[in-house]
């Protein structure tokens, strides 16, 4: 499809967006949360009397006040191997398991009063020992986060392909790496927020929620609050970034605020501040791997093994999704005939873990690419030569990896061309001349390094998404889905898909998302799935409308549907200029009560409608030019790509800068290249954050000591380089549009290529990288450690 500029931007750039904090119903009250100051403690007496007496305070709630409503949240993704899953209650009951856990809620006439009153609640605490380092949490002498979970082990899972034992026994070489990725978190520009309005007369509830999954929130709230689903509506207005954090179901506040609105018969609002986000919103990334690779004498992979620990924090709201993704995507774009991976999920006294952009994939790519680099170093080969010798080839597809993916389906790659992508990346970054440039720079005491990383990404998982497309008598087209948008360009891409089917201008298509009163079926925006699932649902719905348009226009113009074409918002008879009907006129004619649309529409309809006998609608027909479509993918589609970068490292300070950064990406058929490139740009920026800046520092008590943007750093425009992007299109055979996802692609390989580039730059010093993120201080420490070896 031709490039189209994002049509959602002008409204947002002019300050006309509507975010949750912009929603202020008349008479709204404000909620504030008392959070645990202890990483692990028993809760004794809670005295709320002083807080209740504070001016403006309408209510103070503790677990005792919630009664039977204070049940553990549902487990979003259960799994048979999750033998000791635990989820969080709206308010802590009996004890707390991490600093930031919700203990009590104050509702007052304004936010200031509510937050002041929170400080007046008196809690008797009995501090308990904490376990913060997930690398030792399973050891027998460590404190238990949950008293009934032995050794803090929530789950173990092993997946095996082929015969790894024989592969390692027969290998010419076996190499082992110990690799560590520290915990981090997403930092959307808009923090979380909830507004709830309860209508006691209608017994109905309306909730505005900065969520990535409004339909799931709606269904869950109806169940937990004892309301029929048709009495609950959830609206996700403009959402200022999600990154997985806002896919969580359910945060405590998402159920507490609606519950309080029902109790008080008055609107209630809560908006998270930035410190709350750091200590109570979900986080991710922490894993420790021991990985081995078996190769023959030429560097071809015979087998891979990885055993790793995964930090789930204090609860398992998302079960084992993240480590399963790591397991299934670790083989990457390579032929790995024999593979074993086993992980252990452990509890710690830290905030919960759920998917954060990349969701286990950056770990997988880091591990596999570190093994590729190790093979190259030990066998005196260029890393890209090792990649080429092990890549799957275009005629290998579909390729069944032999693993069970996160959705229970097979890990089966649908299409790709990995060798071509690597060749393009090498050419773009001018690999052929790099070694000469590197040598010249070293002669001038400048240390350049080059890094590559190849990856795959399972995208577009189910269960399904739906859509509704309608042509209005005005000629405008309405396209509705149950998804939300957090900046991905859905309003533009979805409009393009519908416009292409109906032969109208993209500007004539209005896309509606995030409102359960407008469309009541779907899952949500996550896992790089929106275009694959909702895009194809919209395409199916628009195609059904197209069929209606052609059938009706053919009848009215007395031609065959095959004689018509749709273009310029009209149905036109080929080769007969002037014999045409606009979409608006056809929509008018398709509605039996067309007279309601005013004089002009009425006259248009009278001109079009012939005398007839019998019912206005024939059997099986429906009024209007509208249709619904649903798309349930058979299995994930597999995007892929190669990133390459040249960096310069100052060995005296440990500082570094990007000299070049190139991306070659394959997400199937490109609907809008500009939007795809925007997603890649944002993903690379976030990947750079994960490689250098976004590290959470907890002390031994579980206190996050860098819970502000003064201490928790993110890359700015200064640190993010210009990014050069090229595309390969290998259409997916698994959906009509041939598309694959792109939302997380930019993030996945950054840590891996940074490790390769830093090692290459500092090769004269013998530095080895086995952890992420790095920092100038850490790079200096690695240089000094290498010198001491």
PyMOL commands that set and color helices and strands:
alter all, ss='L'
color gray80, all
select helices_A, chain A and resi 9-13+20-22+49-53+63-69+111-118+150-152+164-170+214-225+229-231+245-247+252-264+274-280+321-329+361-378+383-390+394-396+418-429+431-443+490-502+506-508+530-557+561-563+583-589+594-597+599-608+673-692+745-748+750-761+763-765+776-788
alter helices_A, ss='H'
color red, helices_A
select strands_A, chain A and resi 29-35+41-47+57-62+95-96+102-108+122-127+153-161+173-181+193-199+204-209+232-235+268-271+287-295+301-311+339-346+399-404+410-413+447-459+465-471+477-481+509-512+564-567+570-573+580-582+625-631+637-649+656-666+724-727+771-772
alter strands_A, ss='S'
color yellow, strands_A
deselect
rebuild
show_as cartoon
